[in-house]
């Protein structure tokens, strides 16, 4: 537990692609134990019931269950005949409902239809003189080949519908990524397992010239084929583990190549300066001013300094009535704005702002304007009734008011010129970021005009709403202490040397200066280590499984 806590604390830095959140309660441990006991009892009950209904002759001679089909209950026979049509109808329903919604939905519908029709054909061939083994070989071979044809062939490219019916959205692309490999593996193993005799004949003829290998080959293949289900399941598990290990190796290499520190993540700064616990005794609210007066260190390598302060607020769209939502508000100073205007652009601006420079200038000089990220916009008219009801239930259970995340309603995310948008913000409780301060009833909300929508949700500041640092003082009623300072070094200066000089200059304030590239690389290395740990566990499971056989 301590190891994972230490690792998860490192995953919050730049470069980490996921985060561990720990939440354990006594009732959750009890529920987990009870679920394990119930699952064990269920498995034992099903196994006992099947053994109690097994014919002794069938068990000794290892005959298939179908040889004892005459003793099946009527409901069992009805279900066996109805299962195939029901599965096909489910596939047809998915086809009708999913047509035009994505490539993966269509393929899953076709898979269900194929499986249902083949099961129905198998039931229809049971009364015929054809041996049950031959029926199973036919049905499962067709099913395996069908799965291979459905999931391996690039139908979107062959049909020329890659941008219409078979178009993939983000979640469906991830679903296809998770389903394609298991379906291909299952199809291949079905085709191999139920045609192993033919493969044995082929291999025997290929090595027929070596008489000593023929009995060894036939014996080696006959044993696993005596229990096709067990052998097939073992092959599926091994194939899935190998596939997972290979995919994780690809993901690890891809994350190292694709996750890089770019200008949008750093805004052109190289060093992050953060306060620590010791900063309480000598807090710094204006780092450039303190740098101008200090004489203990050489800070000539500093080219620019930016500051960002974050405040948890409750926000309300002025035209949407009293619908307050939780939000994070970042106050940025002029040093940050000077760097941001060189990196970030706007996809939409308010009327009267001819270009991006006009928006940045207004944000620099005015404390009643703000910019937002594009994920804050929605063309919905308001929160849904279900989300309001769920939020009310959660608030009642928690014992305090929990607010929905703030959204700007009725704004088309693709719009180029913003309508007149105003929001009201007021401070939120420090202990509960979703509720109001206990003494905030008398606080007058501060009104801000939204004058720009950034073209990317990823910024160094991080919050969805950003305004001038001077706007936070009236909101909080006290002097604003930035949460982070960002430093840009002079061209040709040693970044590590500048970071050391900053820490030495403000030793009494306990500032921590970290090179952003190193922090990002550390987070990326932790992510790689976690993924390699999972990969090692999977590979170890494969070795243990092989040893168990």
C-alpha positions in Angstrom: 0.0 0.0 0.0 2.8 2.4 0.8 4.5 1.7 -2.5 1.4 2.4 -4.5 0.7 5.6 -2.5 4.1 6.9 -3.2 3.8 6.0 -6.9 0.4 7.5 -7.2 1.6 10.8 -5.7 4.1 11.0 -8.5 1.5 10.4 -11.1 0.0 13.9 -10.6 3.0 15.6 -12.3 3.0 16.3 -16.1 3.4 13.3 -18.3 1.2 10.9 -16.2 -1.7 9.6 -18.2 -3.7 8.2 -15.3 -4.1 8.7 -11.6 -4.7 6.3 -8.6 -7.4 7.4 -6.2 -7.8 5.3 -3.0 -11.0 5.1 -1.1 -11.6 2.2 1.3 -14.4 1.8 3.8 -15.2 -1.1 6.2 -18.5 -1.8 4.4 -16.8 -2.0 1.0 -14.4 -4.7 2.5 -17.3 -6.6 3.9 -19.2 -6.4 0.6 -16.2 -7.6 -1.3 -15.8 -10.6 1.0 -19.5 -11.5 0.8 -19.4 -11.3 -3.0 -16.4 -13.7 -3.0 -18.3 -16.1 -0.8 -21.5 -15.9 -2.9 -19.5 -16.5 -6.1 -17.8 -19.5 -4.6 -21.1 -21.0 -3.4 -22.6 -20.3 -6.8 -19.9 -22.1 -8.6 -20.0 -25.1 -6.2 -23.8 -25.2 -6.5 -23.8 -25.3 -10.3 -21.0 -28.0 -10.4 -22.9 -30.1 -7.8 -26.1 -29.8 -9.7 -24.5 -30.9 -13.0 -22.8 -33.8 -11.3 -26.0 -35.0 -9.7 -27.7 -35.1 -13.2 -24.8 -36.8 -14.9 -25.4 -40.4 -16.1 -22.7 -42.8 -14.8 -22.3 -44.4 -18.2 -21.9 -41.1 -19.9 -19.3 -40.0 -17.4 -17.2 -43.2 -17.6 -17.3 -43.3 -21.4 -16.7 -39.6 -21.7 -19.7 -39.2 -24.0 -20.9 -35.7 -24.9 -23.9 -34.3 -23.1 -26.0 -34.5 -26.3 -26.1 -38.3 -25.9 -28.2 -37.8 -22.9 -30.5 -35.3 -24.5 -33.6 -37.4 -24.2 -33.6 -36.9 -20.4 -33.6 -33.1 -20.7 -36.5 -31.2 -19.1 -39.0 -29.6 -21.4 -38.0 -26.1 -20.4 -34.4 -26.9 -21.1 -35.3 -28.1 -24.6 -37.4 -25.0 -25.3 -34.6 -22.8 -24.1 -32.0 -24.6 -26.3 -34.3 -24.1 -29.4 -35.1 -20.5 -28.5 -31.6 -19.3 -27.6 -30.4 -19.2 -31.3 -33.4 -17.2 -32.6 -33.3 -14.8 -29.6 -29.6 -14.2 -30.2 -30.2 -13.5 -33.9 -33.1 -11.1 -33.0 -30.8 -9.3 -30.6 -28.3 -8.9 -33.3 -30.9 -7.6 -35.7 -32.1 -5.1 -33.1 -28.5 -4.0 -32.6 -28.1 -3.7 -36.4 -31.2 -1.5 -36.7 -30.4 0.6 -33.6 -26.6 0.9 -34.4 -26.8 1.6 -38.1 -24.9 4.8 -38.7 -23.6 5.0 -35.1 -20.3 3.3 -35.6 -18.2 0.6 -37.2 -18.0 -1.5 -33.9 -21.7 -1.5 -33.4 -22.4 -2.9 -36.9 -19.7 -5.6 -36.5 -21.1 -6.7 -33.1 -24.6 -6.9 -34.6 -23.4 -9.1 -37.5 -21.5 -11.3 -35.0 -24.7 -11.9 -32.9 -26.7 -12.6 -36.0 -24.2 -15.1 -37.2 -23.9 -16.9 -33.9 -27.7 -17.1 -33.4 -28.3 -18.5 -36.9 -25.5 -21.1 -36.5 -26.9 -22.2 -33.1 -30.3 -22.6 -34.7 -28.8 -24.7 -37.6 -27.0 -26.9 -35.0 -30.3 -27.6 -33.2 -32.0 -28.4 -36.6 -29.3 -30.9 -37.4 -29.5 -32.8 -34.1 -32.4 -35.2 -35.2 -30.6 -36.0 -38.4 -28.4 -39.1 -38.9 -25.3 -36.9 -39.1 -23.0 -37.6 -36.2 -22.9 -34.9 -33.5 -19.2 -34.5 -33.8 -19.5 -33.7 -37.5 -22.3 -31.2 -36.7 -20.2 -29.4 -34.1 -17.2 -29.4 -36.5 -19.3 -27.7 -39.2 -21.0 -25.2 -36.9 -18.0 -24.1 -35.0 -15.8 -24.0 -38.1 -18.2 -21.7 -39.8 -18.5 -19.6 -36.6 -14.7 -19.3 -36.4 -14.2 -18.4 -40.0 -17.1 -16.0 -39.8 -15.5 -14.2 -36.8 -12.2 -14.0 -38.7 -14.0 -12.5 -41.8 -16.0 -10.0 -39.7 -13.2 -8.7 -37.5 -10.1 -9.0 -39.7 -11.3 -7.6 -43.0 -11.2 -3.8 -43.3 -14.8 -3.5 -44.3 -14.9 0.3 -43.9 -12.1 0.7 -46.6 -13.6 -2.0 -48.9 -17.1 -0.6 -48.8 -15.9 3.0 -49.1 -18.1 4.0 -46.1 -15.3 5.1 -43.7 -16.9 8.5 -43.2 -20.5 7.6 -43.0 -22.2 4.4 -41.7 -18.9 2.9 -40.4 -17.5 6.1 -38.9 -15.9 5.7 -35.5 -16.1 8.0 -32.5 -13.6 8.1 -29.7 -15.4 5.7 -27.3 -16.3 3.3 -30.1 -12.7 3.3 -31.3 -11.6 2.2 -27.9 -14.3 -0.5 -27.8 -13.1 -1.8 -31.2 -9.6 -1.8 -29.9 -10.7 -3.9 -26.9 -13.0 -6.3 -28.9 -11.1 -6.9 -32.1 -8.2 -9.0 -30.7 -10.4 -11.3 -28.5 -12.8 -11.9 -31.5 -10.0 -12.7 -33.9 -8.3 -15.0 -31.3 -11.6 -16.8 -30.6 -12.4 -17.2 -34.3 -8.9 -18.6 -35.1 -8.9 -21.1 -32.2 -12.5 -22.3 -33.0 -11.4 -23.0 -36.6 -8.2 -24.8 -35.5 -9.7 -26.9 -32.6 -12.6 -28.3 -34.6 -10.3 -29.1 -37.6 -7.3 -30.4 -35.8 -7.8 -33.8 -37.4 -7.3 -32.3 -40.8 -4.3 -30.4 -39.6 -2.9 -33.6 -38.1 -3.3 -35.4 -41.5 -1.6 -32.5 -43.3 1.4 -32.5 -40.9 1.6 -36.3 -41.0 2.0 -36.3 -44.7 4.5 -33.4 -44.6 6.7 -35.4 -42.2 5.7 -38.8 -43.5 9.2 -39.5 -44.6 10.4 -39.5 -41.0 8.6 -42.6 -39.6 9.7 -42.1 -36.0 7.9 -38.8 -35.8 4.5 -40.0 -37.0 3.4 -41.9 -33.7 4.8 -39.0 -31.6 2.9 -36.5 -33.5 -0.4 -38.4 -33.4 0.0 -39.0 -29.7 0.8 -35.4 -29.0 -2.2 -34.1 -30.9 -4.7 -36.8 -29.7 -4.3 -36.0 -26.0 -5.3 -32.3 -26.1 -8.1 -33.1 -28.7 -9.7 -35.6 -26.2 -11.0 -32.5 -24.3 -11.5 -29.8 -26.9 -13.1 -27.4 -24.5 -10.3 -27.4 -22.0 -7.7 -27.2 -24.7 -9.5 -24.4 -26.5 -10.0 -22.4 -23.3 -6.3 -22.8 -22.4 -5.3 -21.6 -25.9 -7.6 -18.6 -25.6 -6.2 -17.6 -22.3 -2.6 -17.9 -23.4 -3.4 -16.1 -26.7 -5.1 -13.3 -24.8 -2.2 -12.9 -22.4 0.3 -12.9 -25.2 -1.8 -10.3 -27.1 -2.1 -8.2 -24.0 1.7 -8.3 -23.3 2.4 -7.3 -27.0 -0.2 -4.5 -26.9 1.2 -3.1 -23.6 4.7 -3.1 -25.1 3.4 -1.1 -28.1 1.5 1.3 -25.7 4.7 1.8 -23.6 6.7 2.7 -26.7 4.0 4.9 -28.0 3.6 6.8 -24.8 7.4 7.5 -24.7 7.3 8.7 -28.3 4.0 10.7 -28.3 3.9 12.2 -24.8 6.3 15.1 -25.0 6.5 18.4 -23.4 5.4 20.9 -26.0 4.8 24.7 -26.0 1.1 24.4 -25.1 1.9 22.5 -21.9 4.7 24.9 -20.9 3.6 28.2 -22.4 7.2 28.8 -23.2 8.4 28.7 -19.6 11.2 26.3 -18.4 11.0 26.4 -14.6 8.2 25.9 -12.1 8.6 27.7 -8.8 6.2 26.5 -6.1 5.8 27.4 -2.4 6.3 24.8 0.3 5.3 24.6 4.0 8.2 26.9 4.9 6.7 29.6 2.6 4.2 30.3 5.4 6.8 32.3 7.3 7.8 34.4 4.4 5.1 34.2 1.6 5.9 35.7 -1.8 3.0 37.4 -3.7 5.1 39.3 -6.2 8.2 37.3 -7.3 9.5 39.9 -9.9 9.4 42.6 -7.2 11.3 40.4 -4.7 13.8 39.5 -7.4 14.6 43.2 -8.0 15.4 43.7 -4.4 17.4 40.6 -3.5 21.2 40.7 -3.6 22.2 37.2 -2.5 22.0 35.4 -5.9 22.7 36.0 -9.6 19.3 36.0 -11.3 20.5 37.6 -14.6 19.5 34.4 -16.4 15.8 35.0 -15.8 14.0 36.5 -18.8 10.4 36.5 -17.7 8.2 35.4 -14.7 4.5 34.5 -14.8 2.2 33.8 -11.8 -1.0 31.7 -11.6 -3.4 31.6 -8.6 -6.3 29.2 -8.4 -9.6 29.7 -6.6 -12.5 27.3 -6.2 -15.7 29.2 -7.0 -19.3 28.8 -7.7 -20.3 30.1 -11.1 -23.6 31.1 -12.7 -24.3 32.1 -16.2 -26.1 35.4 -16.0 -28.8 34.5 -18.6 -29.4 31.0 -17.3 -31.0 32.0 -14.0 -29.9 30.8 -10.6 -28.1 27.6 -11.8 -24.9 27.7 -9.8 -22.1 25.2 -10.7 -18.7 24.4 -9.3 -15.7 25.6 -11.2 -12.0 26.5 -10.9 -11.0 30.1 -11.6 -7.3 30.9 -12.5 -5.9 34.4 -12.0 -2.9 35.1 -14.2 -0.6 38.0 -14.2 0.9 40.1 -17.0 4.1 37.9 -17.2 2.0 34.8 -17.9 -0.1 36.7 -20.4 2.9 37.8 -22.3 4.0 34.2 -22.8 0.5 32.8 -23.4 -0.3 35.2 -26.2 2.6 33.7 -28.2 1.4 30.1 -27.7 -2.4 30.0 -27.4 -5.0 31.2 -29.9 -8.8 31.6 -29.8 -11.4 29.7 -31.7 -14.1 32.3 -30.9 -14.0 35.9 -29.7 -16.7 38.3 -28.5 -18.0 41.0 -30.7 -15.7 44.0 -30.8 -12.5 42.1 -30.6 -10.9 42.0 -34.0 -8.1 39.6 -33.3 -6.5 37.5 -30.6 -4.2 40.4 -29.6 -7.2 42.5 -28.6 -8.5 39.7 -26.3 -5.1 39.4 -24.6 -4.8 43.1 -24.2 -8.2 43.3 -22.6 -7.4 40.5 -20.3 -4.2 42.3 -19.3 -5.8 45.7 -18.5 -9.3 44.8 -17.3 -10.4 42.8 -14.2 -14.1 42.2 -15.4 -13.3 39.9 -18.4 -12.4 36.2 -18.7 -11.5 33.6 -21.2 -12.7 29.9 -21.1 -11.7 26.6 -22.6 -13.8 25.0 -25.4 -15.0 22.1 -23.2 -17.0 24.6 -21.1 -19.4 25.3 -24.0 -22.5 23.3 -24.7 -25.5 23.9 -27.0 -27.9 22.4 -24.4 -30.3 24.8 -22.9 -29.6 23.6 -19.3 -28.7 20.5 -17.2 -30.9 17.5 -17.8 -33.6 16.5 -15.4 -31.8 13.2 -14.6 -28.5 15.0 -13.7 -30.5 17.5 -11.5 -32.2 14.6 -9.7 -29.0 12.6 -9.2 -27.3 15.7 -7.9 -30.1 16.3 -5.4 -29.9 12.7 -4.2 -26.1 13.0 -3.8 -26.5 16.3 -1.9 -29.0 14.7 0.5 -26.8 11.7 1.1 -23.7 13.9 1.7 -25.5 16.3 4.1 -24.5 19.4 2.2 -25.2 20.9 -1.2 -23.2 19.4 -4.1 -23.2 21.5 -7.2 -23.1 20.3 -10.8 -20.0 21.2 -12.8 -20.4 24.7 -14.4 -21.2 24.9 -18.1 -22.0 27.7 -20.5 -25.4 26.6 -21.8 -26.9 27.6 -25.1 -23.6 28.3 -26.9 -22.6 26.4 -30.0 -19.0 25.0 -29.5 -18.3 25.6 -33.2 -19.4 29.3 -33.1 -16.8 31.9 -34.3 -18.3 35.0 -32.8 -19.5 34.7 -29.2 -22.8 36.2 -28.1 -22.8 38.5 -25.1 -21.9 36.2 -22.3 -21.7 37.2 -18.6 -21.0 34.9 -15.6 -21.3 35.6 -11.9 -18.7 34.0 -9.6 -18.5 33.8 -5.9 -16.1 32.0 -3.5 -16.7 28.4 -2.6 -16.0 26.7 0.7 -12.4 25.6 1.0 -13.4 22.3 2.7 -16.1 21.6 0.2 -15.4 22.8 -3.3 -19.0 22.2 -4.4 -20.8 24.3 -1.7 -20.7 27.9 -0.6 -18.7 29.4 2.3 -20.6 29.5 5.5 -20.1 33.3 5.6 -20.5 33.8 1.8 -24.2 34.8 2.0 -23.3 38.5 2.2 -20.7 38.3 -0.6 -21.7 40.1 -3.8 -20.9 37.9 -6.8 -18.4 39.3 -9.2 -19.5 39.6 -12.8 -17.2 38.7 -15.6 -17.7 38.9 -19.4 -16.5 36.0 -21.5 -14.5 37.5 -24.4 -12.7 34.5 -25.8 -12.7 30.8 -26.2 -9.3 29.1 -26.4 -8.7 26.8 -29.3 -7.4 24.0 -26.9 -8.4 22.8 -23.5 -4.8 22.0 -22.6 -3.1 25.1 -21.1 -0.4 25.6 -18.5 -2.8 27.4 -16.2 -5.2 24.4 -16.3 -8.6 25.8 -15.2 -11.5 26.2 -17.5 -12.0 29.9 -16.6 -9.0 32.3 -16.6 -9.0 36.0 -15.7 -6.7 38.8 -14.6 -4.9 38.1 -11.3 -6.3 41.4 -10.0 -9.9 40.0 -10.2 -9.2 37.5 -7.4 -8.6 40.0 -4.7 -12.2 41.4 -4.6 -13.4 37.8 -4.8 -11.5 36.5 -1.9 -11.3 39.7 0.2 -7.6 39.3 0.8 -4.2 39.5 -0.8 -3.7 36.9 -3.5 -0.8 34.5 -3.1 0.0 32.7 -6.4 0.0 28.9 -6.3 2.8 28.7 -8.9 5.4 31.0 -10.5 6.7 30.1 -13.9 10.1 31.3 -15.1 11.5 31.7 -18.6 15.3 31.8 -18.8 17.5 33.9 -21.1 18.6 32.3 -24.3 21.8 30.4 -23.7 21.5 30.4 -19.9 21.8 27.2 -17.9 18.3 26.2 -16.8 19.6 24.1 -13.9 21.8 27.0 -12.7 19.0 29.5 -12.8 16.8 27.1 -10.8 19.5 26.7 -8.1 20.0 30.5 -7.9 16.2 31.0 -7.4 16.2 28.6 -4.5 19.3 30.2 -3.0 17.9 33.7 -3.4 14.6 32.9 -1.6 15.9 30.3 0.9 13.9 32.0 3.7 10.7 31.5 1.7 11.4 27.8 1.1 10.6 28.0 -2.7 11.0 24.9 -4.7 12.3 25.5 -8.3 12.0 22.5 -10.6 12.9 22.3 -14.3 9.7 21.5 -16.2 11.3 19.1 -18.6 12.7 17.0 -15.8 9.4 17.0 -14.0 7.7 15.9 -17.1 10.3 13.2 -17.8 9.9 11.9 -14.2 6.1 11.6 -14.6 6.6 9.8 -17.9 9.1 7.4 -16.3 6.7 6.6 -13.5 3.9 5.9 -16.0 6.3 3.7 -18.0 7.2 1.8 -14.8 3.6 1.2 -13.9 2.8 -0.1 -17.4 5.9 -2.3 -17.3 4.9 -3.6 -13.9 1.5 -4.7 -15.3 3.2 -6.2 -18.3 5.5 -8.2 -16.0 2.5 -9.5 -14.1 0.9 -10.7 -17.3 4.1 -12.3 -18.5 4.5 -14.0 -15.2 1.0 -15.3 -15.3 1.7 -16.8 -18.8 4.8 -18.6 -17.4 2.9 -19.9 -14.4 0.1 -21.2 -16.7 2.6 -23.0 -19.0 4.3 -24.5 -15.9 0.9 -25.7 -14.6 0.2 -27.6 -17.8 
